[in-house]
Amino acid sequence: MKYKDKALSYFKENFDGFLAEYYEFLRIPSVSTDPIHVDDIHTAANFLITKLEKLGFSNVKAYNTKLHPIVVGEYLSNILSAPTVLIYGHYDVQPPDPLNEWTTEPFNPTQRGDYLYARGASDMKGQILASIFALESILNTSSLKVNIKYILEGEEEIGSPSLTSFLNDHKDLLKADMVLNPDAGMIAQDKPTIVVGLRGLAYFELVVYGPKADLHSGQFGGIVENPAHVLASVISKLHNTNGAVSIPGFYDRVLPLSSDDRQKINSLNISEERYKNLTGVPNLFGEAGFTPIERAGARPTLDVNGLYSGFIGEGAKTIIPAYAKAKISCRLVPDQDPDEIHNHFSKYVESIMPNTVRYEIIKHSGAPAYLGSKAPGLGKLSKALEDTWGEKVVYKREGGSIPVATWMKNILGVDSILFGFGLPDDQIHSPNERQHIPTWKKGVEALIYFFLSL
């Protein structure tokens, strides 16, 4: 216990310094999807390299890819039989748009009450630093009896296009006994959570083309098909009246939920009222025959993520737009294949698209679902979380997708422990993203317990 006490004291005594580094990291606008931020991506990678080197990590290096660098480093214990923990993270962030909806600047971290507001505060710069600060607190007060490796990428928010080839090419470098992935979160401040299942993802863009240029609606309205009308019609046919996806074949591989599955999922006791409070909607919607929490984590879905067509500025402009496009994502459950879903989607769109327009479907990314309830080290982390919070750990299936967990399982042969210290109302990917600092501090303390327990 004395090592834990010393490390915890070090973290508490140096908390202001840790918080300053947190702020420094958040000030870097490492938006991976925007070419204007390429230099910022490299700045964020260099921030992590410098931090790991100061902690005594060796072989710390940024590996160049076709897009953004992957940072790898290792800390080797002096114990020959020490297990190796591989920690994954991503230092890129979502674009901050729409800027006018932020209360404070997205890359000017600001603390209001118990929350730290900035893009990346929760997803996932804060989670990376939680693990680094826990290790720093230990290394400055005692020694580690485990080997630590980091793999930190800058492309997660754009689908990690370089990661699978990197994993395949560097299996020996990344060899590990257990994998920590803190890119998940907790269901509430007082409910330490480990995610044991993730939905997969299939992401498309559907573009409908009409006239060769925008047309005057007074001259051509009624004789030229409007691409915006066509797209709206297609989208309206993607679901049936019971809230289920209407694409033929979509549910062919979906495994039915057993009574045991349903009991475990619904044991989280997340009420409809809580979902309404979190989202601000007057009523919930979804596939008939399933509870909200079943629909959110254990059933497949299809959503339109973005729409664009014609004139969307202030005032009026009377045109028939030349094109209309929609970004569409499908969240997938175990046994569904992203490529098959893409094919089902393509065939269905072809069957309902009129011959008065042209169209294309752009496939952006895809990854299968993940189940990892037997990940090495899961029991140790559970105990560390329970000791810190004084509450039993909640095990849940997450509605989101973290493809790297499946890739690491398939390529490196190790299941990942998925966890994190973000909360459902952190507004990740939205304006005013935030991290609850008391929860984050407890997370660092739990990781100190965990690393010392190995």
C-alpha positions in Angstrom: 0.0 0.0 0.0 2.8 2.4 0.6 3.7 2.6 -3.1 0.0 3.5 -3.9 -0.1 6.1 -1.1 3.2 7.7 -2.4 2.0 7.8 -6.0 -1.4 9.2 -5.0 0.2 11.9 -2.9 2.5 12.8 -5.8 -0.5 13.1 -8.2 -2.5 15.3 -5.7 0.5 17.5 -4.9 1.3 18.0 -8.6 -2.2 18.3 -9.8 -2.0 21.9 -10.9 1.0 21.1 -13.1 -0.8 18.1 -14.6 -3.8 20.3 -15.3 -1.6 22.9 -17.0 -0.2 20.2 -19.3 -3.8 19.1 -20.0 -4.6 22.6 -21.1 -1.4 22.8 -23.3 -2.4 19.6 -25.1 -6.0 20.8 -25.7 -4.8 24.1 -27.2 -3.4 22.1 -30.2 -6.1 22.0 -32.9 -5.3 18.5 -34.1 -8.2 18.1 -36.5 -7.4 15.1 -38.6 -10.0 15.6 -41.4 -8.9 19.2 -42.3 -5.7 19.6 -44.4 -5.2 23.1 -42.9 -4.4 21.4 -39.5 -1.6 19.1 -40.8 1.0 21.0 -38.9 -1.1 20.9 -35.7 -1.3 17.1 -36.0 2.5 16.9 -36.0 2.6 19.4 -33.0 0.3 17.1 -31.1 2.4 14.0 -31.9 5.5 15.9 -30.8 3.8 16.8 -27.6 3.3 13.2 -26.8 6.8 12.2 -27.9 8.4 14.8 -25.6 6.1 13.7 -22.7 7.0 10.0 -23.0 10.7 10.7 -23.4 10.7 12.8 -20.2 9.1 9.8 -18.4 12.0 7.6 -19.4 10.3 5.8 -22.3 12.7 4.4 -24.9 12.4 4.0 -28.7 9.9 6.8 -28.8 9.2 7.5 -32.4 6.7 9.0 -34.8 6.1 6.6 -37.7 5.0 8.4 -40.8 2.0 7.1 -42.8 0.2 8.3 -45.9 -1.7 10.7 -43.7 -0.8 11.4 -40.0 2.0 9.9 -37.8 1.6 7.1 -35.3 3.6 7.5 -32.1 5.0 4.5 -30.4 7.2 4.2 -27.3 8.0 1.7 -24.6 9.0 1.6 -21.0 10.9 -1.6 -20.0 10.8 -2.9 -16.4 14.0 -4.5 -15.0 12.0 -7.7 -14.3 12.6 -10.3 -17.0 9.2 -12.0 -16.6 7.2 -8.7 -16.4 4.0 -8.6 -18.4 3.6 -6.0 -21.1 0.6 -3.6 -21.3 -0.1 -1.9 -24.6 -2.0 1.3 -24.3 -3.9 2.7 -27.3 -5.0 6.2 -27.8 -5.8 8.8 -30.6 -4.6 12.4 -30.4 -6.7 13.7 -33.3 -10.0 15.4 -32.7 -13.3 16.2 -34.4 -13.8 19.5 -36.2 -15.2 22.1 -33.8 -18.0 23.3 -36.1 -20.4 25.0 -35.7 -18.2 27.5 -34.0 -21.1 29.9 -33.1 -22.5 27.3 -30.7 -19.5 27.2 -28.5 -19.8 29.2 -25.3 -16.0 29.6 -25.2 -13.4 29.0 -27.9 -13.0 25.2 -28.7 -9.2 25.3 -28.5 -9.0 27.6 -25.6 -9.6 25.2 -22.6 -11.8 26.8 -20.0 -12.9 25.4 -16.6 -16.4 26.2 -15.5 -17.4 24.6 -12.2 -16.3 21.0 -12.2 -16.0 20.8 -16.0 -13.2 21.5 -18.4 -14.5 22.7 -21.8 -12.5 22.2 -25.0 -12.5 20.1 -28.2 -10.7 16.8 -27.2 -11.2 17.3 -23.4 -13.1 14.0 -23.2 -12.5 12.4 -26.6 -9.8 11.5 -26.1 -6.9 13.7 -25.1 -8.0 13.7 -21.4 -8.1 9.9 -21.4 -4.5 9.6 -22.9 -3.2 12.0 -20.3 -5.0 10.1 -17.4 -2.9 7.0 -18.2 0.3 9.1 -18.7 -0.1 11.0 -15.4 -0.8 7.8 -13.5 2.4 6.3 -14.8 4.3 9.6 -14.1 3.1 9.5 -10.5 4.3 6.0 -10.0 7.7 6.5 -11.7 8.4 9.5 -9.6 7.7 7.6 -6.3 8.6 4.0 -6.9 9.2 1.6 -9.9 7.0 -0.3 -12.3 6.9 -4.0 -12.4 5.4 -4.1 -15.8 6.4 -3.1 -19.3 4.4 -0.4 -20.9 4.0 0.3 -24.6 2.0 3.1 -26.2 0.5 3.3 -29.7 -1.0 6.8 -30.3 -2.6 7.5 -33.7 -3.8 10.7 -35.4 -6.4 9.3 -37.7 -9.1 7.7 -35.5 -11.7 10.5 -36.2 -11.4 9.7 -40.0 -11.6 5.9 -39.7 -7.9 5.0 -38.9 -7.0 4.3 -42.6 -3.3 3.7 -41.8 -3.7 1.6 -38.6 -4.4 -1.9 -39.9 -1.3 -1.9 -42.2 0.8 -0.5 -39.3 -0.4 -3.2 -36.9 0.4 -5.9 -39.5 3.8 -4.5 -40.2 4.8 -4.0 -36.6 3.5 -7.1 -34.7 6.7 -7.7 -32.9 7.1 -4.1 -31.9 3.5 -4.1 -30.4 3.5 -7.5 -28.9 1.7 -7.4 -25.5 0.0 -9.5 -22.8 -2.9 -7.1 -22.4 -4.3 -4.0 -24.2 -5.8 -1.0 -22.5 -8.1 1.2 -24.6 -9.5 4.2 -22.7 -11.6 5.4 -25.6 -14.9 4.4 -24.0 -16.6 6.0 -21.0 -18.8 5.7 -17.9 -22.6 5.6 -17.7 -22.6 8.0 -14.7 -20.2 9.8 -12.3 -20.8 7.2 -9.6 -20.8 4.1 -11.9 -17.3 2.9 -12.9 -17.8 1.2 -16.3 -16.0 -1.3 -18.5 -17.3 -1.8 -22.0 -17.4 -5.5 -23.1 -19.1 -5.0 -26.5 -19.0 -2.5 -29.3 -21.1 -2.1 -32.4 -19.4 -2.1 -35.8 -19.7 0.6 -38.5 -20.4 1.0 -42.2 -20.2 4.5 -43.4 -21.4 5.8 -46.9 -22.0 8.9 -48.8 -24.9 9.0 -51.2 -24.8 11.7 -53.9 -27.7 12.3 -56.3 -26.9 14.3 -59.4 -29.5 16.2 -61.5 -28.9 19.1 -63.9 -25.3 20.0 -64.9 -25.6 23.2 -62.9 -28.1 24.9 -60.6 -31.2 25.9 -62.5 -33.8 28.7 -62.2 -36.7 27.1 -60.5 -39.2 29.3 -62.3 -37.9 28.3 -65.8 -37.3 24.6 -65.1 -39.4 23.7 -62.1 -41.8 20.9 -63.0 -39.8 19.6 -65.9 -36.5 18.7 -64.3 -36.3 16.2 -61.3 -35.0 17.9 -58.2 -32.1 15.9 -56.6 -33.1 17.2 -53.2 -36.6 15.7 -53.6 -35.1 12.4 -54.8 -32.7 12.2 -51.9 -35.4 13.0 -49.4 -37.6 10.3 -50.9 -34.8 7.7 -50.8 -34.0 8.5 -47.2 -37.7 8.2 -46.2 -37.7 4.6 -47.5 -34.7 3.5 -45.4 -36.9 2.7 -42.3 -40.3 1.2 -42.0 -43.1 2.4 -39.8 -41.9 0.2 -36.9 -38.5 2.0 -36.8 -36.7 -1.0 -38.3 -34.2 -0.6 -41.2 -36.1 -1.6 -44.4 -33.1 -2.6 -46.5 -33.5 -6.2 -47.6 -30.9 -8.5 -46.1 -29.9 -5.9 -43.4 -30.9 -8.2 -40.5 -29.8 -11.5 -42.1 -26.8 -12.0 -39.9 -28.1 -10.4 -36.7 -28.0 -12.8 -33.8 -31.2 -12.8 -31.6 -30.7 -11.5 -28.0 -31.0 -14.3 -25.5 -33.1 -13.8 -22.3 -29.8 -13.8 -20.5 -28.4 -11.1 -22.8 -31.5 -9.0 -22.4 -31.4 -9.3 -18.6 -27.7 -8.2 -18.4 -28.2 -5.3 -20.8 -31.3 -4.0 -19.0 -29.8 -4.4 -15.6 -28.2 -1.0 -16.1 -31.6 0.5 -15.5 -31.3 3.5 -17.8 -34.8 4.8 -18.0 -36.5 6.5 -21.0 -36.7 9.6 -18.9 -33.0 9.7 -18.5 -32.5 9.4 -22.2 -34.9 12.2 -22.8 -33.1 14.4 -20.3 -29.7 13.6 -21.8 -30.9 14.3 -25.4 -33.5 17.0 -24.9 -36.0 15.3 -27.2 -39.7 15.2 -26.2 -40.0 11.4 -26.9 -37.8 8.5 -27.9 -37.9 6.7 -31.2 -36.6 3.3 -32.4 -37.1 -0.3 -33.4 -40.3 -1.7 -32.0 -40.0 -4.6 -29.6 -36.7 -3.5 -27.9 -35.9 -1.3 -24.9 -34.0 1.9 -25.5 -30.8 0.5 -24.0 -31.1 -2.6 -26.2 -31.5 -0.4 -29.3 -28.6 1.7 -28.2 -26.0 -1.1 -27.8 -27.2 -4.4 -29.0 -29.3 -3.7 -32.2 -28.1 -2.5 -35.6 -29.2 1.0 -36.7 -29.0 3.3 -39.7 -28.7 7.1 -39.4 -28.3 10.1 -41.7 -25.3 12.1 -40.3 -25.4 15.0 -42.7 -27.4 16.5 -45.6 -26.5 19.1 -48.1 -28.1 20.5 -51.2 -28.7 23.8 -53.0 -28.8 27.2 -51.3 -28.5 27.1 -47.5 -27.5 30.7 -46.9 -29.6 33.5 -45.4 -32.6 34.8 -47.4 -34.0 33.3 -50.6 -32.6 31.9 -53.8 -34.9 30.1 -56.2 -33.0 27.2 -57.7 -33.2 23.6 -58.5 -29.9 22.3 -57.1 -27.5 20.4 -59.3 -26.9 17.8 -56.7 -27.9 16.6 -53.2 -25.9 14.4 -50.9 -26.2 12.6 -47.6 -23.8 11.0 -45.2 -25.2 7.8 -43.8 -23.8 5.4 -41.1 -24.9 2.0 -40.0 -24.0 0.7 -36.5 -23.6 -3.1 -36.7 -23.8 -5.9 -34.2 -21.8 -9.2 -34.0 -21.8 -11.3 -37.2 -22.9 -8.4 -39.5 -20.3 -7.7 -42.2 -19.7 -4.1 -43.2 -19.0 -5.1 -46.9 -22.3 -7.1 -47.0 -24.2 -4.1 -45.5 -22.6 -1.9 -48.2 -23.8 -4.3 -50.9 -27.3 -4.5 -49.4 -27.5 -0.7 -49.2 -26.3 -0.3 -52.8 -28.8 -2.8 -54.3 -31.7 -1.3 -52.4 -30.8 2.3 -53.4 -30.6 1.1 -57.0 -34.0 -0.5 -56.8 -35.7 2.7 -55.6 -33.7 5.4 -57.5 -35.7 7.0 -60.4 -34.1 7.2 -63.9 -34.4 11.0 -63.9 -31.2 11.4 -62.0 -27.7 9.9 -61.7 -26.1 8.9 -58.4 -23.1 7.4 -56.7 -22.4 5.8 -53.4 -19.0 6.5 -51.8 -17.9 4.0 -49.2 -15.9 5.8 -46.5 -15.2 3.2 -43.8 -16.3 0.0 -42.2 -15.5 -2.2 -39.2 -17.1 -5.2 -37.6 -18.6 -5.3 -34.1 -16.5 -6.4 -31.1 -17.1 -8.6 -28.0 -14.3 -8.7 -25.4 -15.6 -9.9 -22.0 -12.5 -12.1 -21.4 -9.8 -9.5 -22.0 -6.6 -10.2 -20.1 -6.3 -7.9 -17.0 -10.0 -7.1 -16.9 -10.3 -8.4 -13.4 -7.4 -6.3 -12.2 -8.8 -3.1 -13.7 -12.3 -3.9 -12.3 -10.9 -4.2 -8.8 -8.9 -0.9 -9.2 -12.1 0.9 -10.3 -14.2 -0.6 -7.5 -11.5 0.3 -4.9 -11.5 3.9 -6.1 -15.2 4.5 -6.5 -16.4 2.2 -3.8 -19.0 0.9 -6.2 -19.3 -2.3 -8.3 -18.2 -2.0 -11.9 -20.9 -1.9 -14.5 -20.3 -4.0 -17.7 -22.0 -2.7 -20.7 -22.4 -3.0 -24.5 -21.5 0.3 -26.0 -23.5 1.7 -29.0 -20.5 3.3 -30.6 -17.7 1.8 -32.7 -14.0 1.5 -31.8 -12.7 -0.6 -34.8 -9.1 -0.7 -33.4 -10.3 -3.2 -30.7 -11.3 -5.7 -33.4 -8.2 -5.1 -35.4 -5.9 -5.6 -32.4 -7.8 -8.8 -31.6 -7.4 -10.1 -35.1 -3.8 -8.9 -35.8 -2.1 -8.9 -32.3 -4.2 -11.7 -30.8 -5.2 -9.8 -27.7 -8.6 -8.6 -26.5 -8.7 -5.0 -25.4 -10.1 -3.7 -22.1 -12.4 -0.8 -23.1 -13.0 1.9 -20.5 -12.6 5.6 -19.9 -13.6 8.4 -17.7 -15.9 10.4 -20.0 -19.6 10.7 -19.3 -22.7 10.4 -21.6 -23.3 14.2 -21.4 -19.7 15.2 -22.3 -21.0 16.4 -25.8 -18.2 14.7 -27.7 -18.2 15.5 -31.4 -20.5 18.5 -30.5 -20.0 22.1 -29.5 -19.0 22.6 -25.8 -17.3 19.2 -25.4 -16.3 18.8 -21.8 -14.7 16.5 -19.2 -15.9 16.2 -15.6 -12.6 16.9 -13.7 -13.5 15.1 -10.4 -14.4 11.9 -12.4 -11.1 12.3 -14.4 -9.1 12.6 -11.2 -10.6 9.4 -9.8 -9.7 7.8 -13.1 -6.1 8.7 -12.7 -6.1 7.3 -9.1 -7.7 4.0 -10.4 -5.0 3.6 -13.0 -2.4 4.1 -10.4 -4.0 1.2 -8.4 -4.2 -0.8 -11.6 -0.6 -0.4 -12.8 0.8 -1.2 -9.3 -1.5 -4.2 -8.9 0.2 -6.0 -11.9 
